[in-house]
Amino acid sequence: MSSKKSAFYQFLEPYLERGNTHEIEEAKKEYRRQYQRAWEQKKRSACRTFKVSFEPKDMRIIEKNKGRFSITQFIKVSCLSYCTKENISIPPLEINEMRGLITQLYQEIDSANEVGMLSDKNANLFQQKIDAVEKNLLTLIKKITNPEGYK
């Protein structure tokens, strides 16, 4: 803060003239408190903050359903999606991956139908292919709904 016109320097100027080190340190702390208080008031005027408390049973429900969000994000998104009647969205990458798996499933069905695999003789092999695609799809859904601890 080399500029003598800065608010910090103007605040400290009387203390610097006296030259008392202890007073200067206390003035710096006081300036920091005043600056922080003004910053918080400005932030509160721009963004409203709410304090919400939850009982343990409610917290278990929130933690179980928060999915990929932090708890604060989940509460905010849930409240806004309820008010706007919109669903919490799934990220586009996961949607595209789900589309790919479903497309793969339909391709397996088409290719099996073309080569006559849908007969009783090849039903087990076909069922294994469909089960594999379904398993991948379920894994992806678990990843979307709970990315921290899916298996």
C-alpha positions in Angstrom: 0.0 0.0 0.0 2.5 2.6 -1.1 -0.1 5.1 -2.2 -0.7 7.8 0.3 -4.2 8.1 -1.0 -5.3 4.6 -0.1 -8.0 4.2 2.6 -5.6 2.0 4.6 -2.9 4.7 4.7 -5.4 7.5 5.5 -6.7 5.4 8.4 -3.1 4.7 9.7 -1.7 8.2 9.1 -2.4 9.6 12.6 -0.9 6.6 14.2 2.2 6.6 12.0 2.8 10.2 12.9 2.9 9.3 16.6 5.3 6.4 15.9 4.0 4.2 18.7 4.4 0.6 17.4 1.7 -0.9 19.7 -0.8 1.7 18.5 0.0 1.1 14.9 -0.5 -2.7 15.3 -3.9 -2.1 17.1 -4.9 0.4 14.4 -4.1 -2.2 11.7 -6.3 -4.7 13.5 -9.1 -2.2 13.9 -8.9 -1.3 10.2 -9.1 -5.0 9.3 -12.2 -5.4 11.5 -13.9 -2.4 10.0 -13.0 -3.5 6.4 -14.3 -7.0 7.1 -17.5 -5.7 8.6 -18.1 -3.4 5.6 -17.4 -6.3 3.2 -19.8 -8.6 5.0 -22.6 -6.0 5.0 -22.1 -5.4 1.3 -22.2 -9.1 0.6 -25.4 -9.5 2.7 -27.1 -6.7 0.9 -26.3 -8.5 -2.4 -27.0 -12.1 -1.4 -29.4 -13.2 1.3 -28.1 -15.8 3.7 -30.3 -18.2 5.7 -29.5 -20.4 8.6 -31.3 -23.7 8.7 -31.0 -26.4 11.3 -31.9 -30.1 10.8 -32.6 -32.8 13.3 -30.4 -36.0 12.9 -33.2 -37.9 11.2 -33.6 -35.1 8.6 -29.8 -35.0 8.1 -29.7 -38.7 7.3 -32.4 -38.2 4.6 -30.5 -35.2 3.1 -27.1 -37.1 3.2 -28.8 -40.1 1.6 -30.3 -38.1 -1.3 -27.8 -35.4 -2.0 -26.0 -37.3 -4.7 -23.2 -35.4 -6.4 -24.0 -32.2 -4.5 -22.6 -30.8 -1.3 -25.2 -30.5 1.4 -25.5 -26.7 0.9 -25.8 -27.1 -2.9 -28.4 -29.8 -2.5 -30.6 -27.7 -0.1 -30.4 -24.7 -2.5 -31.0 -26.7 -5.7 -33.8 -28.7 -4.0 -35.6 -25.6 -2.8 -35.3 -23.8 -6.2 -36.3 -26.8 -8.2 -39.4 -27.2 -5.9 -40.3 -23.6 -6.3 -39.8 -23.6 -10.1 -41.4 -27.0 -10.6 -38.2 -28.2 -12.3 -36.3 -31.4 -11.7 -32.7 -31.5 -10.5 -30.9 -32.1 -13.7 -28.4 -34.9 -14.6 -25.2 -33.6 -16.1 -25.1 -33.9 -20.0 -22.1 -36.2 -20.0 -24.0 -38.8 -18.0 -27.0 -38.4 -20.2 -24.9 -39.0 -23.3 -23.3 -42.0 -21.7 -26.8 -43.4 -20.8 -27.9 -42.9 -24.4 -24.9 -44.8 -25.7 -25.6 -47.7 -23.4 -29.3 -47.8 -24.4 -28.3 -47.6 -28.1 -25.8 -50.4 -27.5 -28.7 -52.5 -26.0 -30.9 -51.9 -29.1 -28.0 -52.7 -31.4 -27.5 -56.0 -29.6 -31.2 -56.8 -30.0 -31.1 -55.9 -33.7 -28.0 -57.9 -34.5 -29.3 -60.9 -32.5 -32.6 -60.8 -34.5 -30.7 -60.6 -37.8 -28.5 -63.7 -37.1 -31.4 -65.7 -35.6 -30.0 -65.6 -32.1 -33.4 -65.0 -30.6 -34.2 -68.6 -31.0 -34.4 -70.8 -27.9 -31.0 -72.3 -28.7 -29.2 -69.0 -28.3 -31.4 -67.3 -25.7 -28.8 -67.7 -22.9 -26.0 -66.0 -24.8 -28.4 -63.2 -25.8 -29.6 -62.8 -22.2 -25.9 -62.5 -21.0 -25.3 -59.7 -23.5 -28.4 -57.8 -22.4 -27.5 -58.4 -18.7 -24.0 -56.9 -19.3 -25.4 -53.7 -20.8 -28.0 -53.5 -18.1 -25.3 -53.8 -15.4 -23.3 -51.0 -17.0 -26.4 -48.8 -17.1 -27.2 -49.5 -13.5 -23.6 -48.7 -12.5 -23.9 -45.3 -14.3 -27.2 -44.5 -12.6 -25.6 -45.3 -9.2 -22.6 -43.1 -10.2 -25.0 -40.2 -11.0 -27.0 -40.5 -7.8 -24.1 -41.1 -5.5 -20.7 -40.4 -7.1 -18.7 -40.7 -3.8 -19.5 -44.3 -2.9 -20.8 -46.3 -5.8 -19.6 -49.8 -6.5 
